[in-house]
Amino acid sequence: MHRLAKRVKVIGTSMIEESLRMTELHPEIISLGAGEPDFPAPPNVITAAGKFLEKGYTHYAPMQGRRELRQALVKKLKKENKIEANEDEIIVTCGSKEAILLSVMTLVNPKEEVIIPNPGYIGYRPIVEVLDSKPVSIALNEEDNFEYHPELLKKLITKKTRLIVVNTPANPTGTVFKRRILEEIADIAVDRDLMILSDEAYERLVYDNAKHISIASLNGMENHVITTQTFSKTFAMCGFRVGYAVAPEDVIKEMEEFKLCTTISAPTFSQLAAVEALKNSKKYVERMRREYDRRRKMLVRRLNQIPNITCIKPQGAFYAFPNVTGLGMGSAKTTDFLVHKAKVVTVPGTEFGKYGEGYLRLSYATAYNKIETALDRIEKAVSKI
């Protein structure tokens, strides 16, 4: 055996990864574990990407990102997010995951603390830990609609706290934070002189008249927030690998320095295709959002009809987070039971932190008829317990 660095133990094998392998080996299994859109990228974006490749845009881009894209993002941020930024306050990354990594690298020293949501996106904890910093979980409860409880947040802050991670619309819960909660988080950050990392990957996927609010748009927050966003979810451009971060210029410059150690740049043709997405894909995005909404309503209704399962209605992203404590098996055993007895893949809530125990994540980024069939199977299997 080779002698490996200690940090390799930080990132274990995810059950999401295991579920993907299982669906490859067993085609009869229906997966509700998907974390990416089942739609292709917009046709105009695919056409544009092909044209840029034919024209020879196959070389490195500037580390901070192509100017055309950053200029287009300045307009988008002002119009859609109410964030005033100039092109020097934006860095283009290989998806928002790299933006999160660069943010933590730039702002947090070893042994300093980062407050992360629990249950929350599985990428936060390993990124913090692999950089030898300390993740501190803020427990999110169904009774609070999985939003932050400001008084609990205050209690978690210590002299070592450097960064607060906020994710809205949220993965895995589908929660869209209310303005009142965001304002209280903002006040805490300003009072304690802390930075907020606002992960807004699902910003356009909201339902039931919910409104996505970027915390950086609130009064006085421009120097306290790094906003990370992506083309992967809104535009179904996961494979294009384009995301970005918006932050004060001095922070962006240091993130750019670290980019030399990560990816150099997002693909050049992808960045140019992203400009096309911003300009001419709104109708396509709205069609996707409406279809997700149709699936969401059906999924939540059906889940609540199954004995011993309850599910609050998510207002954003494309996940439901049903409570399965009534089944008496715990998250991991329930997931295993559903794979073997119902031939349906779900993700145990514990993948997203210990406070996800008793829950499952079900994705509705899956065809409507497949979701219906999966729920028929789940209902049948559960009825035999």
C-alpha positions in Angstrom: 0.0 0.0 0.0 1.2 3.5 -0.8 1.6 6.0 2.0 -1.2 8.6 1.4 -1.9 12.0 2.7 -4.2 12.3 5.7 -6.6 14.5 3.7 -7.7 11.5 1.5 -9.8 10.3 4.4 -11.8 13.5 4.4 -13.8 12.5 1.4 -15.4 9.1 1.6 -17.5 7.3 -1.0 -20.9 9.0 -1.3 -24.1 6.9 -1.4 -25.1 9.1 -4.3 -22.1 7.7 -6.2 -23.1 4.2 -5.2 -26.7 4.7 -6.5 -25.4 5.9 -9.9 -23.4 2.7 -10.2 -26.4 0.6 -9.2 -28.6 2.2 -11.9 -26.0 1.5 -14.5 -25.8 -2.2 -13.6 -29.6 -2.6 -13.1 -31.6 -0.8 -15.8 -34.9 -1.8 -14.2 -34.1 0.5 -11.2 -35.6 4.0 -11.3 -33.4 6.7 -9.8 -34.8 9.6 -8.0 -31.2 10.5 -6.9 -30.3 12.8 -9.8 -28.7 16.1 -8.9 -28.7 17.5 -12.4 -31.5 18.5 -14.9 -32.8 15.7 -17.1 -33.3 18.4 -19.9 -30.6 19.0 -22.5 -29.0 22.4 -22.7 -31.0 25.0 -24.7 -30.8 24.3 -28.4 -29.5 27.8 -29.2 -26.7 27.2 -26.6 -25.7 23.9 -28.2 -25.6 25.5 -31.6 -23.6 28.4 -30.4 -21.1 26.1 -28.7 -20.6 24.2 -31.9 -20.0 27.4 -33.9 -17.4 28.6 -31.3 -15.6 25.3 -31.5 -15.5 25.4 -35.3 -14.1 28.9 -35.1 -11.2 27.6 -33.0 -12.1 28.8 -29.5 -10.3 25.8 -28.0 -7.6 27.6 -26.0 -7.3 28.9 -22.5 -9.4 31.9 -21.4 -8.2 34.6 -19.0 -8.1 33.2 -15.4 -10.8 35.7 -14.3 -13.0 34.8 -17.3 -13.8 36.1 -20.7 -14.7 39.8 -20.7 -17.8 39.2 -22.8 -19.3 36.9 -20.2 -18.4 39.1 -17.2 -19.9 42.1 -18.9 -23.1 40.1 -19.6 -23.1 39.0 -16.0 -22.9 42.6 -14.7 -26.3 43.2 -16.5 -27.8 40.0 -15.4 -26.9 40.5 -11.7 -28.3 44.0 -11.7 -31.6 43.1 -13.4 -32.3 39.7 -11.8 -30.4 39.8 -8.4 -30.4 43.5 -7.7 -26.6 43.2 -7.1 -24.6 46.1 -8.3 -21.2 44.8 -9.5 -18.6 45.7 -12.1 -16.7 43.2 -14.2 -13.7 43.3 -11.9 -15.9 42.0 -9.1 -16.7 38.8 -11.0 -14.7 35.6 -11.6 -15.8 32.8 -13.9 -15.2 29.3 -12.6 -15.6 25.7 -13.6 -19.1 25.4 -12.0 -20.0 26.9 -8.7 -18.2 24.1 -6.8 -14.9 25.7 -7.8 -16.2 29.1 -6.8 -17.0 27.7 -3.3 -13.5 26.1 -3.1 -11.8 29.3 -4.1 -13.9 31.3 -1.7 -12.9 29.2 1.3 -9.2 29.1 0.2 -9.2 32.9 0.0 -11.1 33.7 3.2 -10.5 31.0 5.8 -7.2 30.0 7.5 -6.5 26.6 8.8 -8.3 25.9 12.1 -10.7 28.8 11.5 -14.4 28.0 11.4 -17.1 27.9 8.7 -20.8 27.6 9.6 -22.5 25.3 7.2 -26.2 24.2 6.9 -27.1 20.7 8.2 -28.7 19.1 6.3 -27.0 20.9 3.5 -25.2 20.4 0.2 -22.6 17.6 0.5 -19.8 19.7 -1.0 -19.4 22.2 1.9 -18.0 20.0 4.6 -15.3 18.2 2.6 -14.1 21.5 1.0 -13.7 23.1 4.5 -12.1 20.0 6.0 -9.6 19.4 3.1 -8.3 22.9 3.6 -7.7 22.1 7.3 -10.5 24.4 8.5 -13.4 23.5 10.8 -17.0 23.1 9.6 -19.6 24.0 12.2 -23.1 22.7 11.6 -26.2 24.8 12.1 -29.1 22.4 12.6 -32.0 23.0 10.2 -35.4 21.8 11.5 -38.6 20.9 9.6 -40.5 23.0 12.2 -38.6 26.1 10.9 -39.1 25.0 7.3 -35.4 24.2 7.2 -34.5 27.9 7.4 -31.7 29.3 9.7 -32.8 30.1 13.2 -31.0 33.4 13.8 -30.6 32.9 17.6 -29.0 29.5 17.1 -26.7 31.1 14.5 -25.5 33.7 17.0 -24.7 31.0 19.6 -22.5 29.1 17.1 -20.3 32.1 16.3 -16.9 32.1 18.1 -13.7 34.1 17.8 -12.6 31.6 15.2 -15.7 32.0 12.9 -14.8 33.4 9.6 -17.5 32.5 7.1 -21.3 31.7 7.1 -22.6 29.6 4.3 -26.2 30.3 3.1 -27.8 28.2 0.4 -31.1 29.4 -1.0 -32.9 27.8 -2.8 -31.6 24.9 -0.8 -30.2 21.5 -1.6 -31.5 19.0 -0.3 -34.6 20.6 1.3 -35.9 22.9 -1.4 -36.2 25.8 1.0 -36.3 29.4 -0.2 -35.2 31.7 2.6 -37.6 34.5 3.4 -36.4 38.1 3.3 -36.8 38.5 7.1 -34.5 35.6 7.8 -31.9 36.9 5.3 -32.0 40.3 6.9 -31.4 38.8 10.3 -28.5 36.8 9.0 -27.1 39.9 7.3 -27.3 41.9 10.5 -25.4 39.2 12.4 -22.7 39.1 9.8 -22.3 42.9 9.9 -22.3 43.0 13.7 -19.6 40.3 14.0 -17.6 41.4 10.9 -18.1 38.1 9.1 -18.3 37.1 5.5 -21.3 35.2 4.0 -20.9 32.7 1.2 -24.3 32.7 -0.6 -24.7 29.6 -2.8 -27.5 30.4 -5.3 -27.1 27.5 -7.7 -30.9 27.1 -8.0 -31.8 30.8 -8.2 -34.3 30.5 -11.1 -36.0 27.3 -9.9 -38.7 28.7 -7.5 -42.4 27.9 -7.2 -45.7 29.0 -5.5 -44.9 32.7 -5.9 -41.8 32.3 -3.8 -39.2 34.9 -4.5 -35.4 34.3 -4.5 -33.5 37.1 -2.8 -29.8 37.5 -3.1 -28.5 38.4 0.3 -25.8 40.6 -1.4 -28.6 42.9 -2.6 -29.6 43.9 0.9 -28.5 47.3 2.2 -24.9 47.5 3.3 -24.0 43.9 2.4 -21.8 44.5 -0.7 -18.6 44.1 1.4 -19.8 41.1 3.4 -21.0 38.6 0.7 -19.5 36.3 -1.9 -22.3 35.2 -4.2 -21.8 31.9 -6.1 -24.0 31.0 -9.1 -23.9 28.6 -12.0 -25.2 27.8 -15.4 -25.5 24.1 -14.5 -29.0 24.1 -13.0 -30.8 27.1 -14.5 -29.7 26.4 -18.1 -29.1 22.6 -17.8 -25.4 23.2 -18.8 -23.8 20.9 -16.2 -21.2 19.5 -18.7 -20.2 23.0 -19.9 -18.6 23.7 -16.5 -19.4 27.3 -16.1 -20.1 29.1 -12.8 -19.1 32.3 -11.3 -18.6 34.3 -8.1 -19.3 37.9 -7.3 -17.4 39.6 -4.4 -15.4 42.7 -3.5 -12.6 43.3 -6.0 -9.8 42.5 -3.6 -11.3 39.1 -2.8 -11.8 38.3 -6.5 -8.2 39.2 -7.2 -7.0 36.7 -4.6 -9.4 34.0 -5.9 -7.9 34.6 -9.4 -4.4 33.9 -8.0 -5.6 30.6 -6.6 -7.2 29.7 -9.9 -3.7 29.1 -11.2 -3.6 26.1 -8.9 -7.0 24.7 -9.8 -8.3 24.9 -13.4 -6.7 28.0 -15.0 -10.0 28.8 -16.7 -13.5 27.5 -17.5 -13.7 26.2 -21.1 -13.5 29.1 -23.6 -16.2 27.9 -25.9 -18.4 27.2 -22.9 -18.0 30.8 -21.6 -19.0 32.2 -25.0 -22.0 29.8 -25.1 -23.0 31.0 -21.6 -23.3 34.6 -23.0 -25.8 33.1 -25.6 -27.7 31.4 -22.7 -28.0 34.7 -20.8 -29.3 36.6 -23.9 -31.7 34.2 -25.6 -32.7 31.3 -23.3 -35.3 32.7 -20.9 -38.3 31.0 -22.6 -36.5 27.6 -22.5 -35.7 28.1 -18.8 -39.3 28.9 -18.0 -40.5 25.8 -19.8 -38.1 23.7 -17.7 -39.3 25.5 -14.5 -42.9 24.8 -15.3 -42.3 21.1 -15.9 -40.4 20.8 -12.6 -43.3 22.5 -10.9 -45.7 20.0 -12.4 -43.6 17.1 -11.2 -43.1 18.7 -7.8 -46.8 19.0 -7.2 -47.5 15.4 -8.1 -44.5 14.0 -6.1 -45.4 15.8 -2.9 -49.1 14.9 -3.2 -48.3 11.3 -3.7 -45.7 11.1 -0.9 -48.3 12.5 1.5 -50.7 9.8 0.6 -48.3 7.0 1.5 -48.8 5.8 5.1 -46.0 6.9 7.6 -44.4 9.4 5.1 -45.0 13.1 5.2 -43.5 15.8 3.0 -43.6 19.6 3.2 -43.9 21.3 -0.2 -40.5 22.6 -1.4 -40.5 26.0 -2.9 -37.3 25.8 -4.8 -34.6 23.6 -6.6 -35.8 20.2 -7.8 -35.8 18.1 -4.6 -38.4 16.9 -2.1 -37.2 16.0 1.4 -39.8 13.7 2.9 -39.9 12.7 6.5 -39.8 8.9 6.8 -39.3 8.5 10.6 -42.8 6.8 10.7 -41.4 3.8 8.8 -39.1 3.1 11.8 -36.0 2.2 9.8 -33.8 5.4 9.7 -32.7 7.0 6.5 -30.0 4.6 5.4 -32.1 1.4 6.0 -35.1 3.0 4.3 -32.9 3.8 1.2 -31.6 0.2 1.2 -35.2 -1.1 1.6 -36.5 0.9 -1.3 -33.7 -0.2 -3.6 -34.2 -3.9 -3.0 -38.0 -4.0 -2.5 -39.2 -1.2 -4.8 -36.3 -0.9 -7.3 -36.2 2.8 -6.6 -33.0 4.8 -5.7 -33.3 7.6 -3.2 -30.7 9.4 -1.2 -30.6 9.1 2.6 -30.9 12.4 4.4 -27.8 11.6 6.4 -25.7 12.1 3.3 -26.3 15.8 3.9 -25.4 15.8 7.6 -26.5 14.1 10.8 -29.6 16.3 11.1 -30.8 14.7 7.9 -31.6 11.5 9.8 -35.2 10.5 9.3 -35.4 12.0 5.8 -34.8 11.1 2.2 -34.0 13.3 -0.8 -36.0 12.6 -3.9 -35.2 14.4 -7.1 -37.9 15.5 -9.6 -35.3 16.2 -12.2 -36.6 12.9 -13.6 -39.3 12.3 -16.2 -42.9 12.6 -14.9 -43.9 9.1 -15.8 -40.8 7.6 -14.1 -41.6 9.5 -10.9 -45.2 8.1 -11.1 -44.0 4.6 -11.5 -41.4 5.0 -8.8 -44.1 6.2 -6.3 -46.3 3.3 -7.3 -43.5 1.0 -6.4 -42.7 2.8 -3.1 -46.3 2.8 -2.0 -46.6 -1.0 -2.7 -43.4 -1.8 -0.9 -44.2 0.4 2.1 -47.7 -1.2 2.4 -46.1 -4.5 3.1 -44.1 -3.4 6.1 
